[in-house]
């Protein structure tokens, strides 16, 4: 194309405090943020080679005046919860006369609003199609506009993300995307609006190439596979896992994995076994509600087709720690839903639980239905745990928020959380090294509880914090030491997982104050 050299500043706005912040753990380990923006790293790889890209993640450091002065073009990617940060950065850049480009999930859902806020170019759709249009528009000196492409790209055309632009040492995890799209059509979810209902997949060799690129940066630790549903196609997931297992083993198990999956994973012990064999430790599951009528009403049929409680228990006992997400505020929800969520989480032994309030994300089926019914209200959509409901629910908002707060308080009561973690750990099968699972055992013995060689200094700091917090300073210290020795006796290969979950729960406990503060105006 003969593109002139340009300086491109890629900005990821700061995220508000959320379930995923883990601020105290980050402070102890020296990390700054959960993970870098995979979208921006992919955009950087789509830019002309003559353009120089610089990444500024506001979760690590703020955008400086020097950053803005350096840039010819400022490109900002934002989710809904990053809306305010997008506008603030765009305004600063415009005051300096920079070309401002906005993209990402929020922009796709609210392109006109973003354009009206002063962004020159608003990019809607997948970058593999839209970034070449943007480059051409900038090179031709066009004044701006909305660049929208509905076509979905083949995953073979997705470039290798520019992992070289980040310092992996400041992040708690590194991201990899192996697929886009989800086969399910939950009414409230915007995944199919963004990526379509037909999942698309990268080849196994391509996924391993991306992992190798991360490996080459020197990073060792957690990798978050950002797929909206890792097992959307179980056969494809199996193929990937069978390639991932020897790749991990040959490199001394450098990574352990976190991902998202639908509840039908619990009906496939073979898939669970492959995931643990590939070093997966945690899986985020959208359970949403224990009430069948609620699940049917929101089209979450996959949670009805499979026995919900048994599926969650099977995932946990198979070696994967479930992070369970629930939502309050569905139309056909009856009083006491919050209590039923707590009862389900306790029965299933889910150690980490989110209890959100429903929001109508723009352009979802839920949003369209509520718009047609005249039930949408003027409220920003944000984090579902702390955001304000942007529609009129069928139950009083005060009742919904009261139940949400009560659920968080119950779930993260120190003693109850400790007990739930214990039951989950005791039900979990031992690690492969502990059970002597053949050839894998030798390599697995070199790993921590998640399956990676540990960072001794960070582990010691976390262990010291936990022993002080639970074993000395807490009024629950007796329970802590009883449970500690019980795990050491009955499932010793899982003791690090047990301690990690206690630390994570302790961090989440402080987050309940944020939820209570958000809800306060509606509870008066």
N, C-alpha and C positions, 0 to 999 in steps of 0.2 A: 504493500500500500504506500510505501515511502513516507511513513509517519514521521513528523518532526518530533524531536525529543521534548518530553514534557515531564514535569514532576507531579506525581499523583499521591495525594494523602488519603489513605483509607482509614476511616474512623468507625470504631465500634463504640457507641454511646454507653455510658455507665448503666448498669442494671440496678434497680432498687433492691433493698433487702428482701430476700426471699428464702424459701425452704432450702434452696441450694447454696446459700451464701457460705455457711459454715465459717463464719468470721473468726471465731476463736481458734478453730483448728488451723485455719490459714495463718493466723498470727503465730501459732506455736511452730508450724512447719516452715514458715518463711515464704509460703506461696502468696500470690497476689489475687488470683482469680481462678475460677473453676476450669475454664478452657477458653482458647482463642476462638475467634469467629471463623468458622470453616468457610462460610459464604464469601467473606472478604479475601481469604487466602486463595479461593478458587477464582474470584474476580481478578485478582492480581495476576494469576496465570493466564488469563484471557487477554490481557493488555498487550499492546505491541512491545516487542523487545527493546525498542528505542525509548520507551517510556520508563521512568524510574519510579518505583513504588515504595512507599513508606507506610507501615502500619502503626496506627495509634489506637491502642485499646484503652479506653477511659476507665476500665476496671483495674488497670495496672497503673496508669498515670494519666493526668488530664492532657487535653490538647493544649499545647503551648502556643504563644504568639509566634515563636520561631517556626513551629510546624506550619502554621497557616501562611506565614510570609514565604516560606520555601515553596509551597505548593502552587501549581498552576490550576489544578483541578482538585476539589475536595469531594470525595465519594463517601457517602454515609449509608450504612446498612442498619436497619432497625427492625426489631420486633415491636409488638404493641406496647410492651412495658417500657420501651426505650423512646417513646414518642417525644417526650419533653427534651431529652438529650439531643435528639435529631434536630429539633427546631432551634435549640440554643446554639448548637455548633453551626448550623446553616446560617443563622443570623450573623454570627461572628465572621464567618467566611465571606458573606456578601458585603459586609462593611469594608472588607479589604479588597473588594473587587474580584473575588475568585469565582470561577465557574463551580457551581454546586450541583452535585448529582446525588439523588436519593434512590435507594432500592431496598429490597428485603421484604419479609412477610407483611409488616405493617403497611408499607408503601403499596404493595399489591392490593391490599384490602381497602385502602383509602387514598388512592392516587390523586384525586382532585383536591382533597384537603391538603396534601403535601405540596402540590403545585401552588395552591393559593397561599401557602406559607412562605413562598419566595424561592423555592428550589428551581434551578434552571431546567434540569433534566430529571424527569421522573421515570424510572425504569421498572416496568411491570412484566413479569415473566421470567423464564429461566435465562441465566446469564449467557449460556452458550449461544443463544440467538440474539439477545438484546445488547450485549457488550459490543459486538462488531458494529451494530447500528449506532451505538453511542459514539464509538471511536470515529466513525465516518462523519457523524454530525458535528463533533468537535473539530475535526480536521477541516471541515467545510465552513466552519464559523457560523453555524446556525444559532439562532438566539435561544433555543431551548424548546421544551415540549414534553409530552408524554410519549415514551417509546414502549410500545406494548406488543408482545408476541404471545399468542396462546399456545402455539405448538410446543410439544414436550420433546426434549432432546433424547437421543439415544445415550445411554450411560457410557458407551464407548467414546463419545465425543467430549466427555468431561475431562478437563486437563488435570494433571497432577498438581495439587494445591502447593502454594509457595510456602512450605513449612520453614524455609530459610529466613523468612521475614520476622519470625517470632523467637523470643528467648524461651525455650521450653521449660527452663528452670523456674519460671515465675508462675507456672500453671499447675493445677492439681491433676489435670488430665489433658490428653491430646485427642482431637476429634478425627473420625473417619466416617465417611458416608459410603455405604455399599449399595444402597437402593433409594429410590424415590417413589412415593405413592403408597397407597394402602388399599387392600381389596374390600374393606368394610366401609360403611356409609353412616357412621354415627352422626346424628342430626347436629350436634353442637361443635363438631370438630372441623377445623379449616384445612386439614391435610389434603383432602381430595380437591379442595378449591385451589390449593397451591400446586400440588404435584400430580393430581389425577387419581383415578380409581384403579388403574391398571399399573401395578408395580413394575418398575424397570430396574435392572440389575447390572452392576459392574461384573466383569469376569473375575474369576478367582485370582488369576494372575495379576490383574490390575489392582485388586485389593491388596495383595501381598506386596506389590510394588509401592503402594502408598505407605504401608507399614514399614517397608524397608527405608523409605525416605525419612520417616520419623526416627527410625532406629539410627540412621546415619547422622542425625543431629546430636546424638549422644543421650537422648532422653530415654529413661527407663521408668516404668510405672504404669498408671492407669491409662487406658485408651477407651474413650466413649464412642461407641458405634451409634451414630446419631439417627439411624433409620427409624422411621415412625413405627414400623413393625418389623422387627428382624426376622420373624417367622411368617411374614405375609405369604411366602411360598415355602412351605416346610422342606420340599425337595431341594430347592435352591439353597436354603440355609444349611442343610446337611452337606451339600457339595462344598460350600465355603468352609464349613467347620473341618471337613476332612482334609482340606488343603492347609488350614490354619494350624492344626495340631502339629504336624511335622515341622512347619516353619518356626513355630515357637520353640519346639524342642531343640532344633538344630542351633538356635541362637542362645540357648541357656535360659529360656523362659523370660524374656525381657519385659513383657507386657502382661497385664491382666485386664479384663474387659468388663465394661458395663454397657447395657443396651436396653431397649424398650421392646416389649413383646406382648401379644394378646394372650388372654387367659387360656386359650386352647393349648398352649405350651404344656400345661399340666397333664394333658391327655397323651403326651408323647414322651415316655421315659427314655426312649432311644435318643431323642433330640436333647433332652436335659443332660443325658450322659455325655453326648458329644460336646455340648456347651461347656460343661465342667472340665472335660478333657482338653478343651481348647483354652482353658484358663479364664472362663467367664465367672465372675463372682457375684454380681448384682444384676437384677433385672427389674425395670420399672414396668408396672402393670396397671393399666387403667381399669380398675374394678368398678368405679363410679357409684354403685349402689348394691346393697344386698337384696333389694326388693325387685322381684321379677317384673311387676307391672311398670316400675320406673324404667328398667332396662329396655323393656319392649317399647315404651313410649318414646324413648330417645333413639330407637333403632340400634341399640347395642345388642344385637341378636347373638353375637358370638359368645357373650357372657351368659346366655340362656341355654344355648345348645350343649354346653359343657357344664358338668356339676361344679359350681363356683367354689364352694368351700373345699371340696376334695381336690380341685385343680390347684388352688393356691397352696394347700398343704403339700401336694406332690412336688411342686416346684421347690419349695423350701427344704423338704426332706431330701430331695435329690442333690442338694449342694448349692443352690442359687438363692441368695438372700433377696426376698421380694421387697421392693419399695412400692407400697400400695397407694393408689390415688383414688379418692372418693369426691363426690360432688353433691352439694345440697342445693335445693331450689328448683328441681324439675317440676313440671306441671302437675303430674299425677302423684306427687309425693305426699305422704300422709304425716301427720304430727308424730314426733318421736323418731324421725329418720336419723338424726344424729346419734341417738342412743343405740339404734340398730347397727349403725356403722361401727361404733365402738365394740359392740358385742361380737360382730363378725370378725373384726381385727383381732380381738382377744382369742376367739375360737380358732382362728387360722394361724395364730402365732406370728403375725406380721410385725416385725420389729420397727420398721420405719413407715409411717403413715402420714399422708397429706389429706386434709379435709378442706375442700375448696367450696366456694359458692359459685353457682353457675353464672356465666356471662355470655351474652350473645355476640360472638365475634363477627364483624362485618363480612357479609357475603356468604356466610354459612347458611345451611337450610334452616337452622333455628332462627337466625337473624331475619331471614326473608319471611318466615311464618309470623314471627312476632311483629315485624313491620306491617304486614298485611292485616294483622289483628289490632293494630294501633297500640301496642303494648311497649314499644321501645321508649326509653327516656334518654335525656341528654346527659350522658355520663361517660367518662373515659373508660375504655376497656384496658385492663392491665393484668397484673398477676392475679390468678383466680383465688389464691389464698387470702390476699389482702385487698383486692380491688373491690369497687362498689358495683353492685348489680345494676346493669344498664337496661333493665326491663321491669315491668310490673309482674311479680310472680303470683301464683294462685294462692300461696300462703302469705301471711304477714311477714314482711322483711325482718321485723324485730324477732319473730319466732325462729326464723332461719338462722339469723346471726347468733341468737342466744344458744341454739343447739350447736352451732359450729364452735363457739368458744368453749362450751361445756365438753365437746368431744376432744378438742385439743388439750384441755386441762386434764381430762381423764387419761388420754392416751400417753401423755408425757408427764404424768405424775411419776416421780422418780421411782418409787417402789413398784408400781404397776408396769412401767416400762422395763425395769430390770427383770421382772418376772417374765414378761413376754419375750424378751431377748433370750433368757435362759431356756424357756420351753422350746423356742425355735432352734437354738443351738443343740439342745439335747436330742431333738428330733432329726437333726441333719446328719446325713451319713458322714463318716470320717473322710478325710482327704485320701487321695489315691496312694500317697506315700505311706500313710498310716495303715492302710489296708493291704499294702504290698501288691499293688496292681501291676505286676509284671515289669516290663521294660521301662515303663514310664516312671516307676517309683524312684529310680536313681536320680533322674533329673529333677523330679518334683521335690526331692528332699532339700534342694538348694534354695527353695523358695520360702517366702513368707506365707501367711495364711491365705492371701489372695492369689498366690502363685507367682510372686516376683521376689527377687532378691531384695531384701529390705534396705532402707536407708537407716543405719543404726542410730545416728544422732537424732533424726526426726522421731524414730520409734521410741527412743529413750525419753525424749521430751514429752511425747504424748503419754507414755506409760507413767511418767512422774506426775503429770497433771492428773491422770485418772486415779492413781493411787491416793494422791492428796485429796482430790475432790470426793471420791467415793469411799476410800478405805480409811481415811483419817478424819477429814473435816465434816463429813456427812453424818447426819443422824441415822442414815441407812447403812453405816459401815458394817454392822453385823451381817446384814443381808448380802452385802457385797462380798465379804470374805467367805461366807457359806457357799454362795453361788460360784465364786472363783474356784474353790477347791472341788466343788461338785463337777464343774466342767473339766478341771484337770484330771479328775478320776474317771469320768464317764465318756468324755469326748475330747481328749487332750489335743488332738490335731486341729481343733477349731477354737482354741483359746484366744488366738489373736483376733479372729473374726468376732468373737464374743466381746473382747475389750474394745475393738473398733466401734461396734454398734453402741456400746454404752457411751463412748465419747461423742458419737454422732447424735445420739438422743439427747445428751446433755446440751449440745450446741443448739439443737432444734427447740429445746425447752425455752431458751431465751427468745426465740422467734415468736412464741405465743403472745408476748407482750406487744409485738407489732400488730398482730391480728386484733388484739383487744383494743388497742388505740384506734385502729381503723374503724372498728365497729361502734366505738363509743357514741358518735353523733346520732346514729340510728337507734341506739338503745335508750336514749334519754326520754 
